[in-house]
Amino acid sequence: MKWLLIFWAAPVTLLTGWYGLSYYDMSFGVFMLTRQAHDLVFAIYGHVLGIPPETIPPLVARAMVVDSAIVFALVGLRKRRQFQSSMPTTRIVASQ
């Protein structure tokens, strides 16, 4: 389970880090972090997919949300017994 979370979190972190830095043109001297590279990457993806480049970031964000929901659902499913045992049990007593 630990490796599933690592293999999920690493690409998500790298992609969002790259997107944020390149979108705001914080390049630190690295071409791949420039706004020019950002626009070039999305222009290439847009050309390959046959869609306008400005529609790609929302699609990627939506895919990341769905993937994250699936990963967290798997983690919750695997750890549900731990979650249930940590929750206090309450009894509802019917009043007469």
NUKOLVO-672665 format. One record per atom (N, C-alpha, C): residue number from 1; atom name; x, y, z. Coordinates in Angstrom, 3 decimals, always signed. Layout:
BEGIN
+-----+-------+----------+----------+----------+
! num ! atome !        u !        v !        w !
+-----+-------+----------+----------+----------+
! NUM !    CA !        X !        Y !        Z !
...
+-----+-------+----------+----------+----------+
! end
This chain:
BEGIN
+-----+-------+----------+----------+----------+
! num ! atome !        u !        v !        w !
+-----+-------+----------+----------+----------+
!   1 !     N !   +0.826 !   -1.187 !   +0.000 !
!   1 !    CA !   +0.000 !   +0.000 !   +0.000 !
!   1 !     C !   +0.869 !   +1.250 !   +0.000 !
!   2 !     N !   +1.992 !   +1.167 !   +0.703 !
!   2 !    CA !   +2.902 !   +2.314 !   +0.748 !
!   2 !     C !   +3.424 !   +2.637 !   -0.651 !
!   3 !     N !   +3.747 !   +1.596 !   -1.416 !
!   3 !    CA !   +4.283 !   +1.826 !   -2.758 !
!   3 !     C !   +3.230 !   +2.372 !   -3.704 !
!   4 !     N !   +1.989 !   +1.953 !   -3.515 !
!   4 !    CA !   +0.899 !   +2.515 !   -4.326 !
!   4 !     C !   +0.802 !   +4.018 !   -4.110 !
!   5 !     N !   +0.866 !   +4.440 !   -2.852 !
!   5 !    CA !   +0.798 !   +5.868 !   -2.559 !
!   5 !     C !   +2.020 !   +6.609 !   -3.089 !
!   6 !     N !   +3.191 !   +5.997 !   -3.005 !
!   6 !    CA !   +4.406 !   +6.639 !   -3.534 !
!   6 !     C !   +4.316 !   +6.780 !   -5.048 !
!   7 !     N !   +3.906 !   +5.700 !   -5.730 !
!   7 !    CA !   +3.827 !   +5.750 !   -7.195 !
!   7 !     C !   +2.682 !   +6.625 !   -7.681 !
!   8 !     N !   +1.713 !   +6.914 !   -6.821 !
!   8 !    CA !   +0.666 !   +7.865 !   -7.171 !
!   8 !     C !   +1.119 !   +9.296 !   -6.888 !
!   9 !     N !   +1.738 !   +9.517 !   -5.723 !
!   9 !    CA !   +2.075 !  +10.874 !   -5.292 !
!   9 !     C !   +3.237 !  +11.473 !   -6.077 !
!  10 !     N !   +4.202 !  +10.671 !   -6.479 !
!  10 !    CA !   +5.373 !  +11.208 !   -7.184 !
!  10 !     C !   +4.992 !  +11.881 !   -8.512 !
!  11 !     N !   +4.259 !  +11.224 !   -9.412 !
!  11 !    CA !   +3.891 !  +11.910 !  -10.659 !
!  11 !     C !   +2.958 !  +13.099 !  -10.440 !
!  12 !     N !   +2.041 !  +12.973 !   -9.480 !
!  12 !    CA !   +1.120 !  +14.080 !   -9.211 !
!  12 !     C !   +1.903 !  +15.295 !   -8.723 !
!  13 !     N !   +2.846 !  +15.072 !   -7.820 !
!  13 !    CA !   +3.664 !  +16.170 !   -7.298 !
!  13 !     C !   +4.533 !  +16.783 !   -8.384 !
!  14 !     N !   +5.169 !  +15.944 !   -9.181 !
!  14 !    CA !   +6.017 !  +16.465 !  -10.260 !
!  14 !     C !   +5.202 !  +17.243 !  -11.293 !
!  15 !     N !   +4.061 !  +16.719 !  -11.674 !
!  15 !    CA !   +3.243 !  +17.392 !  -12.686 !
!  15 !     C !   +2.708 !  +18.726 !  -12.178 !
!  16 !     N !   +2.174 !  +18.738 !  -10.959 !
!  16 !    CA !   +1.645 !  +19.994 !  -10.445 !
!  16 !     C !   +2.764 !  +20.991 !  -10.159 !
!  17 !     N !   +3.919 !  +20.502 !   -9.727 !
!  17 !    CA !   +5.063 !  +21.395 !   -9.516 !
!  17 !     C !   +5.528 !  +22.017 !  -10.824 !
!  18 !     N !   +5.662 !  +21.185 !  -11.854 !
!  18 !    CA !   +6.080 !  +21.701 !  -13.159 !
!  18 !     C !   +5.043 !  +22.680 !  -13.698 !
!  19 !     N !   +3.772 !  +22.299 !  -13.604 !
!  19 !    CA !   +2.726 !  +23.159 !  -14.151 !
!  19 !     C !   +2.706 !  +24.512 !  -13.446 !
!  20 !     N !   +2.772 !  +24.503 !  -12.134 !
!  20 !    CA !   +2.738 !  +25.757 !  -11.384 !
!  20 !     C !   +3.939 !  +26.641 !  -11.664 !
!  21 !     N !   +5.127 !  +26.045 !  -11.677 !
!  21 !    CA !   +6.337 !  +26.841 !  -11.929 !
!  21 !     C !   +6.372 !  +27.376 !  -13.357 !
!  22 !     N !   +6.011 !  +26.528 !  -14.327 !
!  22 !    CA !   +6.075 !  +26.985 !  -15.718 !
!  22 !     C !   +4.940 !  +27.948 !  -16.049 !
!  23 !     N !   +3.787 !  +27.771 !  -15.430 !
!  23 !    CA !   +2.660 !  +28.674 !  -15.694 !
!  23 !     C !   +2.997 !  +30.095 !  -15.246 !
!  24 !     N !   +3.646 !  +30.200 !  -14.098 !
!  24 !    CA !   +4.003 !  +31.519 !  -13.575 !
!  24 !     C !   +5.424 !  +31.933 !  -13.967 !
!  25 !     N !   +6.047 !  +31.162 !  -14.868 !
!  25 !    CA !   +7.352 !  +31.478 !  -15.456 !
!  25 !     C !   +8.445 !  +31.662 !  -14.393 !
!  26 !     N !   +8.462 !  +30.774 !  -13.413 !
!  26 !    CA !   +9.534 !  +30.767 !  -12.412 !
!  26 !     C !  +10.546 !  +29.717 !  -12.855 !
!  27 !     N !  +11.424 !  +30.089 !  -13.767 !
!  27 !    CA !  +12.267 !  +29.107 !  -14.441 !
!  27 !     C !  +13.536 !  +28.744 !  -13.698 !
!  28 !     N !  +14.064 !  +29.618 !  -12.856 !
!  28 !    CA !  +15.324 !  +29.371 !  -12.154 !
!  28 !     C !  +16.444 !  +28.999 !  -13.117 !
!  29 !     N !  +16.364 !  +29.492 !  -14.347 !
!  29 !    CA !  +17.396 !  +29.225 !  -15.350 !
!  29 !     C !  +17.221 !  +27.921 !  -16.107 !
!  30 !     N !  +16.143 !  +27.194 !  -15.856 !
!  30 !    CA !  +15.881 !  +25.916 !  -16.528 !
!  30 !     C !  +14.826 !  +26.155 !  -17.603 !
!  31 !     N !  +15.151 !  +25.780 !  -18.852 !
!  31 !    CA !  +14.229 !  +26.052 !  -19.957 !
!  31 !     C !  +12.886 !  +25.370 !  -19.765 !
!  32 !     N !  +12.882 !  +24.162 !  -19.223 !
!  32 !    CA !  +11.632 !  +23.405 !  -19.104 !
!  32 !     C !  +10.645 !  +24.078 !  -18.156 !
!  33 !     N !  +11.110 !  +24.988 !  -17.315 !
!  33 !    CA !  +10.222 !  +25.680 !  -16.378 !
!  33 !     C !   +9.772 !  +27.048 !  -16.887 !
!  34 !     N !  +10.113 !  +27.398 !  -18.125 !
!  34 !    CA !   +9.713 !  +28.695 !  -18.664 !
!  34 !     C !   +8.291 !  +28.626 !  -19.220 !
!  35 !     N !   +7.677 !  +29.767 !  -19.355 !
!  35 !    CA !   +6.332 !  +29.840 !  -19.928 !
!  35 !     C !   +6.355 !  +29.430 !  -21.394 !
!  36 !     N !   +7.471 !  +29.698 !  -22.059 !
!  36 !    CA !   +7.614 !  +29.308 !  -23.468 !
!  36 !     C !   +7.548 !  +27.779 !  -23.599 !
!  37 !     N !   +8.241 !  +27.061 !  -22.727 !
!  37 !    CA !   +8.192 !  +25.594 !  -22.754 !
!  37 !     C !   +6.794 !  +25.094 !  -22.386 !
!  38 !     N !   +6.165 !  +25.767 !  -21.439 !
!  38 !    CA !   +4.803 !  +25.425 !  -21.021 !
!  38 !     C !   +3.856 !  +25.493 !  -22.222 !
!  39 !     N !   +3.898 !  +26.608 !  -22.932 !
!  39 !    CA !   +3.027 !  +26.772 !  -24.101 !
!  39 !     C !   +3.379 !  +25.782 !  -25.204 !
!  40 !     N !   +4.676 !  +25.505 !  -25.386 !
!  40 !    CA !   +5.109 !  +24.555 !  -26.404 !
!  40 !     C !   +4.605 !  +23.145 !  -26.095 !
!  41 !     N !   +4.719 !  +22.721 !  -24.852 !
!  41 !    CA !   +4.260 !  +21.379 !  -24.459 !
!  41 !     C !   +2.766 !  +21.235 !  -24.716 !
!  42 !     N !   +1.986 !  +22.215 !  -24.307 !
!  42 !    CA !   +0.541 !  +22.113 !  -24.505 !
!  42 !     C !   +0.158 !  +22.281 !  -25.967 !
!  43 !     N !   +0.937 !  +23.031 !  -26.738 !
!  43 !    CA !   +0.675 !  +23.126 !  -28.181 !
!  43 !     C !   +0.927 !  +21.773 !  -28.852 !
!  44 !     N !   +1.985 !  +21.094 !  -28.460 !
!  44 !    CA !   +2.285 !  +19.768 !  -29.033 !
!  44 !     C !   +1.189 !  +18.777 !  -28.649 !
!  45 !     N !   +0.833 !  +18.733 !  -27.354 !
!  45 !    CA !   -0.236 !  +17.832 !  -26.924 !
!  45 !     C !   -1.555 !  +18.150 !  -27.622 !
!  46 !     N !   -1.857 !  +19.428 !  -27.774 !
!  46 !    CA !   -3.078 !  +19.818 !  -28.461 !
!  46 !     C !   -3.081 !  +19.387 !  -29.910 !
!  47 !     N !   -1.925 !  +19.518 !  -30.571 !
!  47 !    CA !   -1.815 !  +19.103 !  -31.970 !
!  47 !     C !   -1.959 !  +17.588 !  -32.103 !
!  48 !     N !   -1.304 !  +16.850 !  -31.206 !
!  48 !    CA !   -1.367 !  +15.387 !  -31.264 !
!  48 !     C !   -2.790 !  +14.891 !  -30.987 !
!  49 !     N !   -3.452 !  +15.488 !  -30.002 !
!  49 !    CA !   -4.797 !  +15.055 !  -29.647 !
!  49 !     C !   -5.876 !  +15.656 !  -30.532 !
!  50 !     N !   -5.538 !  +16.709 !  -31.265 !
!  50 !    CA !   -6.507 !  +17.353 !  -32.144 !
!  50 !     C !   -7.505 !  +18.228 !  -31.398 !
!  51 !     N !   -7.082 !  +18.779 !  -30.265 !
!  51 !    CA !   -7.953 !  +19.662 !  -29.485 !
!  51 !     C !   -7.199 !  +20.953 !  -29.199 !
!  52 !     N !   -7.900 !  +22.022 !  -28.864 !
!  52 !    CA !   -7.215 !  +23.273 !  -28.543 !
!  52 !     C !   -6.342 !  +23.112 !  -27.292 !
!  53 !     N !   -5.136 !  +23.674 !  -27.299 !
!  53 !    CA !   -4.215 !  +23.508 !  -26.163 !
!  53 !     C !   -4.751 !  +24.034 !  -24.832 !
!  54 !     N !   -5.612 !  +25.030 !  -24.864 !
!  54 !    CA !   -6.107 !  +25.583 !  -23.596 !
!  54 !     C !   -7.123 !  +24.677 !  -22.913 !
!  55 !     N !   -7.614 !  +23.639 !  -23.601 !
!  55 !    CA !   -8.551 !  +22.710 !  -22.963 !
!  55 !     C !   -7.845 !  +21.558 !  -22.252 !
!  56 !     N !   -6.555 !  +21.414 !  -22.438 !
!  56 !    CA !   -5.829 !  +20.280 !  -21.857 !
!  56 !     C !   -5.650 !  +20.394 !  -20.337 !
!  57 !     N !   -5.243 !  +21.542 !  -19.775 !
!  57 !    CA !   -5.058 !  +21.590 !  -18.311 !
!  57 !     C !   -6.306 !  +21.221 !  -17.502 !
!  58 !     N !   -7.506 !  +21.671 !  -17.863 !
!  58 !    CA !   -8.672 !  +21.208 !  -17.085 !
!  58 !     C !   -8.911 !  +19.699 !  -17.206 !
!  59 !     N !   -8.613 !  +19.142 !  -18.375 !
!  59 !    CA !   -8.773 !  +17.696 !  -18.545 !
!  59 !     C !   -7.790 !  +16.937 !  -17.662 !
!  60 !     N !   -6.557 !  +17.411 !  -17.596 !
!  60 !    CA !   -5.542 !  +16.777 !  -16.755 !
!  60 !     C !   -5.920 !  +16.909 !  -15.286 !
!  61 !     N !   -6.396 !  +18.075 !  -14.894 !
!  61 !    CA !   -6.802 !  +18.283 !  -13.502 !
!  61 !     C !   -7.963 !  +17.355 !  -13.135 !
!  62 !     N !   -8.913 !  +17.214 !  -14.027 !
!  62 !    CA !  -10.042 !  +16.327 !  -13.772 !
!  62 !     C !   -9.575 !  +14.877 !  -13.661 !
!  63 !     N !   -8.648 !  +14.467 !  -14.520 !
!  63 !    CA !   -8.111 !  +13.109 !  -14.456 !
!  63 !     C !   -7.364 !  +12.876 !  -13.147 !
!  64 !     N !   -6.627 !  +13.888 !  -12.681 !
!  64 !    CA !   -5.908 !  +13.743 !  -11.417 !
!  64 !     C !   -6.873 !  +13.632 !  -10.246 !
!  65 !     N !   -7.978 !  +14.336 !  -10.286 !
!  65 !    CA !   -8.983 !  +14.243 !   -9.219 !
!  65 !     C !   -9.608 !  +12.850 !   -9.205 !
!  66 !     N !   -9.942 !  +12.327 !  -10.379 !
!  66 !    CA !  -10.533 !  +10.993 !  -10.461 !
!  66 !     C !   -9.530 !   +9.942 !   -9.985 !
!  67 !     N !   -8.285 !  +10.036 !  -10.437 !
!  67 !    CA !   -7.262 !   +9.094 !   -9.998 !
!  67 !     C !   -7.045 !   +9.166 !   -8.495 !
!  68 !     N !   -7.031 !  +10.367 !   -7.957 !
!  68 !    CA !   -6.856 !  +10.529 !   -6.512 !
!  68 !     C !   -8.018 !   +9.915 !   -5.752 !
!  69 !     N !   -9.229 !  +10.095 !   -6.244 !
!  69 !    CA !  -10.400 !   +9.502 !   -5.600 !
!  69 !     C !  -10.318 !   +7.983 !   -5.609 !
!  70 !     N !   -9.859 !   +7.414 !   -6.715 !
!  70 !    CA !   -9.715 !   +5.959 !   -6.801 !
!  70 !     C !   -8.659 !   +5.472 !   -5.819 !
!  71 !     N !   -7.516 !   +6.151 !   -5.758 !
!  71 !    CA !   -6.446 !   +5.745 !   -4.841 !
!  71 !     C !   -6.909 !   +5.844 !   -3.397 !
!  72 !     N !   -7.573 !   +6.948 !   -3.024 !
!  72 !    CA !   -8.041 !   +7.093 !   -1.649 !
!  72 !     C !   -9.148 !   +6.092 !   -1.326 !
!  73 !     N !   -9.971 !   +5.745 !   -2.303 !
!  73 !    CA !  -10.988 !   +4.716 !   -2.084 !
!  73 !     C !  -10.334 !   +3.361 !   -1.832 !
!  74 !     N !   -9.281 !   +3.044 !   -2.579 !
!  74 !    CA !   -8.551 !   +1.794 !   -2.345 !
!  74 !     C !   -7.916 !   +1.771 !   -0.967 !
!  75 !     N !   -7.313 !   +2.876 !   -0.575 !
!  75 !    CA !   -6.704 !   +2.948 !   +0.759 !
!  75 !     C !   -7.779 !   +2.809 !   +1.826 !
!  76 !     N !   -8.894 !   +3.489 !   +1.658 !
!  76 !    CA !   -9.985 !   +3.377 !   +2.614 !
!  76 !     C !  -10.559 !   +1.978 !   +2.687 !
!  77 !     N !  -10.663 !   +1.316 !   +1.543 !
!  77 !    CA !  -11.167 !   -0.043 !   +1.504 !
!  77 !     C !  -10.224 !   -0.996 !   +2.229 !
!  78 !     N !   -8.929 !   -0.813 !   +2.015 !
!  78 !    CA !   -7.947 !   -1.686 !   +2.669 !
!  78 !     C !   -7.851 !   -1.438 !   +4.172 !
!  79 !     N !   -8.093 !   -0.223 !   +4.606 !
!  79 !    CA !   -7.920 !   +0.130 !   +6.008 !
!  79 !     C !   -9.247 !   +0.322 !   +6.747 !
!  80 !     N !  -10.343 !   -0.160 !   +6.192 !
!  80 !    CA !  -11.642 !   +0.106 !   +6.792 !
!  80 !     C !  -11.788 !   -0.529 !   +8.169 !
!  81 !     N !  -11.165 !   -1.672 !   +8.396 !
!  81 !    CA !  -11.259 !   -2.287 !   +9.722 !
!  81 !     C !  -10.558 !   -1.439 !  +10.772 !
!  82 !     N !   -9.421 !   -0.850 !  +10.406 !
!  82 !    CA !   -8.734 !   +0.046 !  +11.338 !
!  82 !     C !   -9.583 !   +1.283 !  +11.605 !
!  83 !     N !  -10.210 !   +1.812 !  +10.580 !
!  83 !    CA !  -11.052 !   +2.987 !  +10.757 !
!  83 !     C !  -12.249 !   +2.658 !  +11.654 !
!  84 !     N !  -12.852 !   +1.496 !  +11.422 !
!  84 !    CA !  -14.024 !   +1.121 !  +12.207 !
!  84 !     C !  -13.666 !   +0.864 !  +13.670 !
!  85 !     N !  -12.513 !   +0.259 !  +13.913 !
!  85 !    CA !  -12.133 !   -0.021 !  +15.297 !
!  85 !     C !  -11.754 !   +1.245 !  +16.053 !
!  86 !     N !  -11.304 !   +2.268 !  +15.345 !
!  86 !    CA !  -10.931 !   +3.505 !  +16.020 !
!  86 !     C !  -12.126 !   +4.405 !  +16.285 !
!  87 !     N !  -13.237 !   +4.145 !  +15.635 !
!  87 !    CA !  -14.440 !   +4.957 !  +15.840 !
!  87 !     C !  -15.140 !   +4.469 !  +17.108 !
!  88 !     N !  -15.557 !   +5.381 !  +17.948 !
!  88 !    CA !  -16.268 !   +4.949 !  +19.157 !
!  88 !     C !  -17.640 !   +4.387 !  +18.795 !
!  89 !     N !  -17.994 !   +3.327 !  +19.477 !
!  89 !    CA !  -19.311 !   +2.751 !  +19.203 !
!  89 !     C !  -20.323 !   +3.423 !  +20.123 !
!  90 !     N !  -21.394 !   +3.835 !  +19.562 !
!  90 !    CA !  -22.445 !   +4.478 !  +20.342 !
!  90 !     C !  -23.709 !   +3.643 !  +20.233 !
!  91 !     N !  -24.400 !   +3.597 !  +21.323 !
!  91 !    CA !  -25.666 !   +2.866 !  +21.330 !
!  91 !     C !  -26.794 !   +3.873 !  +21.439 !
!  92 !     N !  -27.781 !   +3.621 !  +20.652 !
!  92 !    CA !  -28.970 !   +4.455 !  +20.725 !
!  92 !     C !  -29.986 !   +3.688 !  +21.562 !
!  93 !     N !  -30.312 !   +4.266 !  +22.672 !
!  93 !    CA !  -31.256 !   +3.614 !  +23.583 !
!  93 !     C !  -32.622 !   +4.242 !  +23.356 !
!  94 !     N !  -33.557 !   +3.405 !  +23.090 !
!  94 !    CA !  -34.916 !   +3.898 !  +22.856 !
!  94 !     C !  -35.517 !   +4.334 !  +24.182 !
!  95 !     N !  -35.997 !   +5.539 !  +24.218 !
!  95 !    CA !  -36.615 !   +6.044 !  +25.458 !
!  95 !     C !  -38.072 !   +5.601 !  +25.505 !
!  96 !     N !  -38.529 !   +5.295 !  +26.691 !
!  96 !    CA !  -39.890 !   +4.801 !  +26.832 !
!  96 !     C !  -40.810 !   +5.848 !  +27.356 !
+-----+-------+----------+----------+----------+
! end
